Amino acid sequence: MFPLVEFCVSNMAKGGDYVYNKLEEDPEVDVLEYGCLQNCGICSSGLYALVDGEVVEGNTPDELLSNIYKHIEQQQEAWAMF
């Protein structure tokens, strides 16, 4: 099962589209775009995505992409312990 990264279309207009497109190229990540993810406060203040339902933020598109991959790695390490 691949990690699921979800984007709000409004947040994609702020630079999230760059991150979305990069993740789309990764065959080990599932990516979805929604009209709204019901996180308007976070969405209006900066870049974010949901990674398996958890909020991951970044100040720039590159930082968001890096933070998403870090989050995925941490999740995989935690699952490996079980």
C-alpha positions in Angstrom: 0.0 0.0 0.0 1.4 3.4 -1.1 1.2 6.6 1.0 -1.7 8.8 0.0 -1.0 12.5 -0.4 -4.0 14.8 -0.8 -4.1 18.4 -2.1 -6.7 21.2 -1.9 -7.1 22.8 -5.3 -7.0 26.3 -3.7 -3.6 25.5 -2.1 -2.3 24.1 -5.4 -2.7 27.7 -6.8 -0.1 28.9 -4.2 2.6 26.5 -5.4 1.2 23.2 -4.4 0.9 22.3 -8.0 4.7 22.0 -8.3 4.7 19.5 -5.4 1.6 17.6 -6.8 3.4 17.2 -10.2 6.6 16.0 -8.6 4.7 13.4 -6.5 2.7 12.3 -9.6 6.0 11.2 -11.1 6.8 8.9 -8.1 5.3 5.5 -8.7 5.3 4.7 -4.9 3.0 7.6 -3.9 -0.7 8.0 -4.6 -1.7 11.6 -5.2 -5.2 13.1 -5.2 -6.6 16.6 -5.7 -9.8 17.8 -4.1 -11.8 21.0 -4.4 -11.5 21.5 -0.6 -10.0 19.5 2.3 -11.8 21.5 5.0 -8.6 23.0 6.4 -9.2 26.6 5.3 -7.1 28.1 8.1 -4.0 26.2 7.2 -4.8 26.5 3.5 -5.0 30.3 3.7 -1.8 30.7 5.6 0.6 28.6 3.6 1.4 25.4 1.7 0.2 22.1 3.0 -1.0 18.6 2.0 -2.5 15.6 3.8 -0.3 12.6 4.0 -2.3 9.6 5.0 -4.7 12.0 6.7 -2.0 14.0 8.6 -1.3 17.6 7.9 2.2 18.3 6.5 3.2 21.9 5.9 6.0 23.9 4.2 7.0 27.5 3.6 8.0 26.8 0.0 7.1 24.2 -2.6 10.5 22.6 -2.2 10.2 22.5 1.6 6.7 21.0 1.4 8.0 18.3 -0.9 10.9 17.6 1.4 8.6 17.5 4.5 6.2 15.1 2.7 9.0 12.7 2.0 10.3 13.0 5.5 6.8 12.3 6.9 6.4 9.2 4.6 9.8 7.9 5.8 8.9 8.4 9.4 5.6 6.5 8.9 7.4 3.7 7.2 10.0 3.4 10.0 7.1 3.4 12.6 5.3 0.6 10.7 8.5 -1.4 10.4 8.7 -1.6 14.2 5.4 -3.6 14.3 
